[in-house]
Amino acid sequence: MFNFGSRQRISASQAYENLKTNKDIIVLDVRTKQEFKGDGHIKNAINISVDLLQHNVLNTLKDKDATIYVVCYSGSRSAMAVSILKNLGYTNVYDLGGMAGWPYEVVYA
């Protein structure tokens, strides 16, 4: 159903540096609301669970050419989400992998 072979990966260190200098980058966290709030998330991240992504993303992320970094807990859901976004026509989507590999500051909601 999903093609995982064409996803672009970005490392936590490269994403962190890019986020410091480019405020237009969108971080999309595809974990559940409970994980997003309870386990912490990257500052200013948008939370749409991967289960709801296909139905809700077009209302939230209208610019299909925006740079989007997708993150989950371990990297499985982010890979699926990247595939969903590409299938919907988003062009600059990067798989950041999991929060388990994010060594930088997180915020709690």
N, CA, C and O atoms as a GROMACS GRO file, in nm:
protein
  436
    1MET      N    1   0.082  -0.120   0.000
    1MET     CA    2   0.000   0.000   0.000
    1MET      C    3   0.086   0.126   0.000
    1MET      O    4   0.058   0.220  -0.074
    2PHE      N    5   0.191   0.129   0.082
    2PHE     CA    6   0.277   0.246   0.089
    2PHE      C    7   0.415   0.213   0.036
    2PHE      O    8   0.465   0.102   0.057
    3ASN      N    9   0.476   0.307  -0.034
    3ASN     CA   10   0.610   0.288  -0.086
    3ASN      C   11   0.709   0.357   0.007
    3ASN      O   12   0.719   0.479   0.009
    4PHE      N   13   0.783   0.278   0.084
    4PHE     CA   14   0.878   0.334   0.180
    4PHE      C   15   1.015   0.358   0.117
    4PHE      O   16   1.100   0.421   0.180
    5GLY      N   17   1.039   0.309  -0.004
    5GLY     CA   18   1.171   0.314  -0.063
    5GLY      C   19   1.217   0.453  -0.102
    5GLY      O   20   1.338   0.476  -0.110
    6SER      N   21   1.127   0.546  -0.126
    6SER     CA   22   1.167   0.676  -0.179
    6SER      C   23   1.173   0.786  -0.072
    6SER      O   24   1.185   0.904  -0.106
    7ARG      N   25   1.164   0.750   0.052
    7ARG     CA   26   1.161   0.856   0.154
    7ARG      C   27   1.299   0.915   0.176
    7ARG      O   28   1.400   0.845   0.170
    8GLN      N   29   1.301   1.044   0.203
    8GLN     CA   30   1.424   1.114   0.233
    8GLN      C   31   1.440   1.120   0.383
    8GLN      O   32   1.349   1.162   0.455
    9ARG      N   33   1.557   1.077   0.432
    9ARG     CA   34   1.584   1.079   0.575
    9ARG      C   35   1.665   1.204   0.609
    9ARG      O   36   1.740   1.256   0.526
   10ILE      N   37   1.649   1.252   0.732
   10ILE     CA   38   1.731   1.360   0.782
   10ILE      C   39   1.772   1.323   0.924
   10ILE      O   40   1.691   1.272   1.002
   11SER      N   41   1.896   1.349   0.958
   11SER     CA   42   1.946   1.315   1.092
   11SER      C   43   1.896   1.417   1.194
   11SER      O   44   1.860   1.529   1.159
   12ALA      N   45   1.895   1.376   1.318
   12ALA     CA   46   1.854   1.466   1.426
   12ALA      C   47   1.944   1.589   1.431
   12ALA      O   48   1.896   1.700   1.450
   13SER      N   49   2.074   1.570   1.414
   13SER     CA   50   2.167   1.683   1.422
   13SER      C   51   2.144   1.782   1.307
   13SER      O   52   2.146   1.903   1.328
   14GLN      N   53   2.123   1.730   1.187
   14GLN     CA   54   2.098   1.820   1.073
   14GLN      C   55   1.964   1.890   1.088
   14GLN      O   56   1.953   2.010   1.059
   15ALA      N   57   1.862   1.819   1.133
   15ALA     CA   58   1.731   1.880   1.155
   15ALA      C   59   1.741   1.990   1.261
   15ALA      O   60   1.685   2.098   1.244
   16TYR      N   61   1.812   1.961   1.369
   16TYR     CA   62   1.827   2.058   1.478
   16TYR      C   63   1.892   2.188   1.426
   16TYR      O   64   1.846   2.298   1.456
   17GLU      N   65   1.999   2.173   1.349
   17GLU     CA   66   2.067   2.291   1.294
   17GLU      C   67   1.975   2.367   1.199
   17GLU      O   68   1.969   2.490   1.203
   18ASN      N   69   1.905   2.295   1.113
   18ASN     CA   70   1.814   2.360   1.018
   18ASN      C   71   1.700   2.432   1.089
   18ASN      O   72   1.660   2.542   1.048
   19LEU      N   73   1.647   2.372   1.195
   19LEU     CA   74   1.537   2.433   1.270
   19LEU      C   75   1.581   2.561   1.341
   19LEU      O   76   1.500   2.651   1.361
   20LYS      N   77   1.707   2.570   1.378
   20LYS     CA   78   1.758   2.691   1.443
   20LYS      C   79   1.763   2.809   1.346
   20LYS      O   80   1.747   2.924   1.388
   21THR      N   81   1.786   2.781   1.219
   21THR     CA   82   1.805   2.890   1.123
   21THR      C   83   1.686   2.913   1.030
   21THR      O   84   1.674   3.020   0.970
   22ASN      N   85   1.596   2.815   1.018
   22ASN     CA   86   1.483   2.829   0.927
   22ASN      C   87   1.353   2.806   1.003
   22ASN      O   88   1.315   2.692   1.031
   23LYS      N   89   1.287   2.913   1.036
   23LYS     CA   90   1.162   2.906   1.114
   23LYS      C   91   1.043   2.859   1.031
   23LYS      O   92   0.935   2.838   1.086
   24ASP      N   93   1.060   2.843   0.901
   24ASP     CA   94   0.950   2.799   0.815
   24ASP      C   95   0.937   2.648   0.809
   24ASP      O   96   0.837   2.597   0.758
   25ILE      N   97   1.036   2.575   0.859
   25ILE     CA   98   1.030   2.429   0.858
   25ILE      C   99   0.920   2.384   0.954
   25ILE      O  100   0.910   2.433   1.067
   26ILE      N  101   0.839   2.290   0.909
   26ILE     CA  102   0.731   2.235   0.991
   26ILE      C  103   0.776   2.100   1.046
   26ILE      O  104   0.822   2.014   0.971
   27VAL      N  105   0.762   2.082   1.176
   27VAL     CA  106   0.785   1.952   1.237
   27VAL      C  107   0.647   1.890   1.261
   27VAL      O  108   0.564   1.945   1.334
   28LEU      N  109   0.625   1.776   1.199
   28LEU     CA  110   0.498   1.705   1.212
   28LEU      C  111   0.521   1.580   1.294
   28LEU      O  112   0.592   1.489   1.252
   29ASP      N  113   0.462   1.577   1.412
   29ASP     CA  114   0.475   1.464   1.504
   29ASP      C  115   0.351   1.377   1.487
   29ASP      O  116   0.239   1.421   1.511
   30VAL      N  117   0.372   1.252   1.444
   30VAL     CA  118   0.259   1.165   1.410
   30VAL      C  119   0.227   1.063   1.519
   30VAL      O  120   0.161   0.962   1.493
   31ARG      N  121   0.274   1.088   1.641
   31ARG     CA  122   0.237   1.002   1.754
   31ARG      C  123   0.097   1.038   1.801
   31ARG      O  124   0.036   1.134   1.753
   32THR      N  125   0.045   0.959   1.894
   32THR     CA  126  -0.085   0.989   1.952
   32THR      C  127  -0.077   1.116   2.036
   32THR      O  128   0.031   1.159   2.075
   33LYS      N  129  -0.192   1.176   2.064
   33LYS     CA  130  -0.195   1.295   2.149
   33LYS      C  131  -0.134   1.267   2.286
   33LYS      O  132  -0.064   1.351   2.342
   34GLN      N  133  -0.161   1.147   2.340
   34GLN     CA  134  -0.108   1.111   2.471
   34GLN      C  135   0.044   1.105   2.469
   34GLN      O  136   0.109   1.155   2.561
   35GLU      N  137   0.102   1.046   2.365
   35GLU     CA  138   0.248   1.040   2.353
   35GLU      C  139   0.306   1.180   2.335
   35GLU      O  140   0.406   1.215   2.397
   36PHE      N  141   0.242   1.258   2.250
   36PHE     CA  142   0.288   1.394   2.220
   36PHE      C  143   0.295   1.478   2.347
   36PHE      O  144   0.394   1.547   2.371
   37LYS      N  145   0.190   1.472   2.428
   37LYS     CA  146   0.184   1.552   2.550
   37LYS      C  147   0.268   1.491   2.663
   37LYS      O  148   0.342   1.563   2.730
   38GLY      N  149   0.257   1.362   2.682
   38GLY     CA  150   0.320   1.298   2.796
   38GLY      C  151   0.468   1.272   2.783
   38GLY      O  152   0.541   1.278   2.882
   39ASP      N  153   0.514   1.243   2.662
   39ASP     CA  154   0.654   1.209   2.641
   39ASP      C  155   0.738   1.326   2.592
   39ASP      O  156   0.860   1.313   2.577
   40GLY      N  157   0.674   1.439   2.567
   40GLY     CA  158   0.746   1.555   2.518
   40GLY      C  159   0.755   1.554   2.366
   40GLY      O  160   0.742   1.450   2.302
   41HIS      N  161   0.779   1.673   2.311
   41HIS     CA  162   0.788   1.688   2.166
   41HIS      C  163   0.882   1.802   2.131
   41HIS      O  164   0.920   1.882   2.216
   42ILE      N  165   0.919   1.807   2.006
   42ILE     CA  166   1.003   1.915   1.957
   42ILE      C  167   0.923   2.045   1.959
   42ILE      O  168   0.805   2.047   1.922
   43LYS      N  169   0.987   2.152   2.004
   43LYS     CA  170   0.921   2.281   2.016
   43LYS      C  171   0.853   2.320   1.884
   43LYS      O  172   0.912   2.308   1.777
   44ASN      N  173   0.730   2.367   1.895
   44ASN     CA  174   0.647   2.413   1.784
   44ASN      C  175   0.600   2.302   1.690
   44ASN      O  176   0.547   2.331   1.583
   45ALA      N  177   0.618   2.177   1.727
   45ALA     CA  178   0.572   2.067   1.643
   45ALA      C  179   0.419   2.066   1.635
   45ALA      O  180   0.350   2.106   1.729
   46ILE      N  181   0.370   2.021   1.523
   46ILE     CA  182   0.227   2.002   1.500
   46ILE      C  183   0.200   1.853   1.521
   46ILE      O  184   0.274   1.769   1.471
   47ASN      N  185   0.095   1.822   1.593
   47ASN     CA  186   0.062   1.682   1.621
   47ASN      C  187  -0.061   1.639   1.544
   47ASN      O  188  -0.171   1.691   1.565
   48ILE      N  189  -0.041   1.543   1.453
   48ILE     CA  190  -0.152   1.474   1.386
   48ILE      C  191  -0.115   1.327   1.387
   48ILE      O  192  -0.018   1.286   1.324
   49SER      N  193  -0.190   1.248   1.458
   49SER     CA  194  -0.164   1.105   1.465
   49SER      C  195  -0.162   1.044   1.325
   49SER      O  196  -0.242   1.082   1.239
   50VAL      N  197  -0.071   0.951   1.303
   50VAL     CA  198  -0.061   0.888   1.171
   50VAL      C  199  -0.195   0.825   1.130
   50VAL      O  200  -0.226   0.818   1.012
   51ASP      N  201  -0.272   0.779   1.226
   51ASP     CA  202  -0.402   0.719   1.196
   51ASP      C  203  -0.501   0.820   1.139
   51ASP      O  204  -0.594   0.782   1.067
   52LEU      N  205  -0.483   0.947   1.171
   52LEU     CA  206  -0.573   1.052   1.124
   52LEU      C  207  -0.514   1.137   1.014
   52LEU      O  208  -0.581   1.225   0.959
   53LEU      N  209  -0.388   1.112   0.981
   53LEU     CA  210  -0.312   1.199   0.892
   53LEU      C  211  -0.378   1.218   0.756
   53LEU      O  212  -0.396   1.331   0.711
   54GLN      N  213  -0.414   1.111   0.691
   54GLN     CA  214  -0.468   1.118   0.556
   54GLN      C  215  -0.594   1.204   0.550
   54GLN      O  216  -0.619   1.270   0.449
   55HIS      N  217  -0.673   1.204   0.657
   55HIS     CA  218  -0.799   1.278   0.657
   55HIS      C  219  -0.786   1.420   0.709
   55HIS      O  220  -0.870   1.504   0.679
   56ASN      N  221  -0.680   1.449   0.788
   56ASN     CA  222  -0.671   1.580   0.852
   56ASN      C  223  -0.560   1.670   0.802
   56ASN      O  224  -0.564   1.790   0.826
   57VAL      N  225  -0.461   1.615   0.733
   57VAL     CA  226  -0.343   1.696   0.700
   57VAL      C  227  -0.374   1.809   0.602
   57VAL      O  228  -0.317   1.917   0.615
   58LEU      N  229  -0.461   1.787   0.507
   58LEU     CA  230  -0.489   1.891   0.408
   58LEU      C  231  -0.551   2.015   0.471
   58LEU      O  232  -0.533   2.126   0.420
   59ASN      N  233  -0.624   1.998   0.581
   59ASN     CA  234  -0.683   2.112   0.651
   59ASN      C  235  -0.579   2.188   0.733
   59ASN      O  236  -0.593   2.308   0.755
   60THR      N  237  -0.475   2.118   0.777
   60THR     CA  238  -0.375   2.178   0.865
   60THR      C  239  -0.254   2.230   0.789
   60THR      O  240  -0.207   2.341   0.815
   61LEU      N  241  -0.203   2.151   0.697
   61LEU     CA  242  -0.083   2.187   0.620
   61LEU      C  243  -0.122   2.209   0.474
   61LEU      O  244  -0.121   2.117   0.393
   62LYS      N  245  -0.156   2.332   0.444
   62LYS     CA  246  -0.211   2.363   0.312
   62LYS      C  247  -0.104   2.376   0.204
   62LYS      O  248  -0.131   2.350   0.087
   63ASP      N  249   0.017   2.417   0.241
   63ASP     CA  250   0.125   2.437   0.145
   63ASP      C  251   0.196   2.305   0.118
   63ASP      O  252   0.273   2.257   0.201
   64LYS      N  253   0.170   2.247   0.003
   64LYS     CA  254   0.228   2.116  -0.029
   64LYS      C  255   0.376   2.123  -0.064
   64LYS      O  256   0.442   2.020  -0.079
   65ASP      N  257   0.430   2.245  -0.078
   65ASP     CA  258   0.572   2.262  -0.106
   65ASP      C  259   0.653   2.301   0.019
   65ASP      O  260   0.774   2.321   0.011
   66ALA      N  261   0.587   2.313   0.133
   66ALA     CA  262   0.656   2.346   0.258
   66ALA      C  263   0.751   2.233   0.296
   66ALA      O  264   0.728   2.117   0.263
   67THR      N  265   0.858   2.269   0.366
   67THR     CA  266   0.951   2.168   0.416
   67THR      C  267   0.894   2.111   0.545
   67THR      O  268   0.864   2.184   0.639
   68ILE      N  269   0.878   1.979   0.547
   68ILE     CA  270   0.815   1.911   0.661
   68ILE      C  271   0.909   1.800   0.710
   68ILE      O  272   0.952   1.715   0.633
   69TYR      N  273   0.939   1.804   0.841
   69TYR     CA  274   1.014   1.696   0.906
   69TYR      C  275   0.914   1.614   0.985
   69TYR      O  276   0.842   1.667   1.069
   70VAL      N  277   0.910   1.484   0.958
   70VAL     CA  278   0.812   1.396   1.022
   70VAL      C  279   0.881   1.312   1.128
   70VAL      O  280   0.984   1.250   1.102
   71VAL      N  281   0.822   1.309   1.247
   71VAL     CA  282   0.880   1.235   1.359
   71VAL      C  283   0.771   1.155   1.430
   71VAL      O  284   0.654   1.195   1.433
   72CYS      N  285   0.810   1.042   1.489
   72CYS     CA  286   0.720   0.962   1.571
   72CYS      C  287   0.797   0.917   1.695
   72CYS      O  288   0.879   0.994   1.746
   73TYR      N  289   0.775   0.797   1.744
   73TYR     CA  290   0.852   0.750   1.859
   73TYR      C  291   0.979   0.677   1.817
   73TYR      O  292   1.088   0.711   1.863
   74SER      N  293   0.965   0.578   1.728
   74SER     CA  294   1.082   0.496   1.692
   74SER      C  295   1.122   0.506   1.546
   74SER      O  296   1.233   0.467   1.510
   75GLY      N  297   1.035   0.556   1.461
   75GLY     CA  298   1.066   0.571   1.319
   75GLY      C  299   0.972   0.496   1.227
   75GLY      O  300   0.970   0.524   1.107
   76SER      N  301   0.895   0.403   1.278
   76SER     CA  302   0.803   0.327   1.192
   76SER      C  303   0.687   0.412   1.142
   76SER      O  304   0.658   0.414   1.022
   77ARG      N  305   0.622   0.482   1.232
   77ARG     CA  306   0.507   0.564   1.191
   77ARG      C  307   0.550   0.684   1.107
   77ARG      O  308   0.476   0.728   1.020
   78SER      N  309   0.670   0.737   1.133
   78SER     CA  310   0.716   0.850   1.052
   78SER      C  311   0.738   0.805   0.908
   78SER      O  312   0.707   0.880   0.815
   79ALA      N  313   0.790   0.684   0.887
   79ALA     CA  314   0.809   0.631   0.752
   79ALA      C  315   0.675   0.618   0.681
   79ALA      O  316   0.662   0.653   0.563
   80MET      N  317   0.575   0.567   0.751
   80MET     CA  318   0.441   0.553   0.694
   80MET      C  319   0.383   0.691   0.661
   80MET      O  320   0.323   0.710   0.556
   81ALA      N  321   0.402   0.786   0.752
   81ALA     CA  322   0.348   0.921   0.733
   81ALA      C  323   0.413   0.991   0.613
   81ALA      O  324   0.344   1.060   0.538
   82VAL      N  325   0.543   0.974   0.595
   82VAL     CA  326   0.611   1.032   0.480
   82VAL      C  327   0.549   0.979   0.351
   82VAL      O  328   0.525   1.054   0.257
   83SER      N  329   0.524   0.850   0.348
   83SER     CA  330   0.463   0.790   0.230
   83SER      C  331   0.323   0.846   0.205
   83SER      O  332   0.287   0.875   0.091
   84ILE      N  333   0.244   0.861   0.310
   84ILE     CA  334   0.110   0.918   0.298
   84ILE      C  335   0.119   1.060   0.242
   84ILE      O  336   0.046   1.095   0.150
   85LEU      N  337   0.208   1.141   0.298
   85LEU     CA  338   0.221   1.280   0.254
   85LEU      C  339   0.264   1.288   0.108
   85LEU      O  340   0.211   1.368   0.031
   86LYS      N  341   0.359   1.206   0.069
   86LYS     CA  342   0.404   1.207  -0.071
   86LYS      C  343   0.290   1.164  -0.164
   86LYS      O  344   0.273   1.222  -0.271
   87ASN      N  345   0.213   1.065  -0.122
   87ASN     CA  346   0.098   1.022  -0.203
   87ASN      C  347  -0.008   1.131  -0.216
   87ASN      O  348  -0.083   1.133  -0.313
   88LEU      N  349  -0.013   1.222  -0.118
   88LEU     CA  350  -0.107   1.334  -0.122
   88LEU      C  351  -0.052   1.454  -0.197
   88LEU      O  352  -0.121   1.555  -0.213
   89GLY      N  353   0.074   1.444  -0.244
   89GLY     CA  354   0.130   1.552  -0.325
   89GLY      C  355   0.226   1.645  -0.253
   89GLY      O  356   0.270   1.744  -0.313
   90TYR      N  357   0.260   1.618  -0.129
   90TYR     CA  358   0.359   1.700  -0.060
   90TYR      C  359   0.497   1.669  -0.116
   90TYR      O  360   0.529   1.552  -0.140
   91THR      N  361   0.578   1.772  -0.138
   91THR     CA  362   0.702   1.753  -0.213
   91THR      C  363   0.830   1.756  -0.131
   91THR      O  364   0.928   1.692  -0.170
   92ASN      N  365   0.834   1.827  -0.020
   92ASN     CA  366   0.956   1.844   0.060
   92ASN      C  367   0.940   1.781   0.197
   92ASN      O  368   0.940   1.850   0.299
   93VAL      N  369   0.926   1.649   0.198
   93VAL     CA  370   0.897   1.576   0.321
   93VAL      C  371   1.019   1.492   0.359
   93VAL      O  372   1.074   1.420   0.276
   94TYR      N  373   1.060   1.502   0.485
   94TYR     CA  374   1.179   1.431   0.534
   94TYR      C  375   1.143   1.347   0.656
   94TYR      O  376   1.070   1.392   0.745
   95ASP      N  377   1.195   1.227   0.658
   95ASP     CA  378   1.173   1.137   0.770
   95ASP      C  379   1.281   1.162   0.875
   95ASP      O  380   1.398   1.130   0.855
   96LEU      N  381   1.240   1.220   0.986
   96LEU     CA  382   1.331   1.248   1.097
   96LEU      C  383   1.347   1.126   1.188
   96LEU      O  384   1.438   1.121   1.271
   97GLY      N  385   1.259   1.030   1.172
   97GLY     CA  386   1.269   0.909   1.253
   97GLY      C  387   1.196   0.925   1.384
   97GLY      O  388   1.087   0.980   1.389
   98GLY      N  389   1.258   0.876   1.492
   98GLY     CA  390   1.189   0.871   1.620
   98GLY      C  391   1.242   0.967   1.724
   98GLY      O  392   1.359   1.004   1.725
   99MET      N  393   1.152   1.007   1.812
   99MET     CA  394   1.189   1.091   1.926
   99MET      C  395   1.288   1.018   2.017
   99MET      O  396   1.362   1.082   2.092
  100ALA      N  397   1.288   0.885   2.011
  100ALA     CA  398   1.383   0.808   2.091
  100ALA      C  399   1.527   0.843   2.052
  100ALA      O  400   1.618   0.823   2.132
  101GLY      N  401   1.547   0.894   1.931
  101GLY     CA  402   1.680   0.933   1.886
  101GLY      C  403   1.704   1.083   1.884
  101GLY      O  404   1.803   1.129   1.828
  102TRP      N  405   1.614   1.160   1.944
  102TRP     CA  406   1.625   1.307   1.948
  102TRP      C  407   1.696   1.348   2.077
  102TRP      O  408   1.635   1.343   2.184
  103PRO      N  409   1.824   1.388   2.069
  103PRO     CA  410   1.899   1.418   2.192
  103PRO      C  411   1.885   1.562   2.241
  103PRO      O  412   1.950   1.600   2.338
  104TYR      N  413   1.801   1.640   2.176
  104TYR     CA  414   1.790   1.781   2.208
  104TYR      C  415   1.668   1.808   2.295
  104TYR      O  416   1.594   1.717   2.331
  105GLU      N  417   1.650   1.934   2.328
  105GLU     CA  418   1.542   1.974   2.419
  105GLU      C  419   1.405   1.935   2.364
  105GLU      O  420   1.380   1.940   2.244
  106VAL      N  421   1.318   1.895   2.455
  106VAL     CA  422   1.178   1.870   2.423
  106VAL      C  423   1.093   1.955   2.514
  106VAL      O  424   1.136   1.997   2.621
  107VAL      N  425   0.970   1.980   2.471
  107VAL     CA  426   0.875   2.054   2.552
  107VAL      C  427   0.757   1.963   2.583
  107VAL      O  428   0.732   1.865   2.512
  108TYR      N  429   0.686   1.997   2.688
  108TYR     CA  430   0.570   1.917   2.730
  108TYR      C  431   0.447   2.003   2.727
  108TYR      O  432   0.451   2.118   2.771
  109ALA      N  433   0.337   1.948   2.675
  109ALA     CA  434   0.212   2.025   2.667
  109ALA      C  435   0.114   1.975   2.770
  109ALA      O  436   0.002   2.026   2.780
   0.00000   0.00000   0.00000
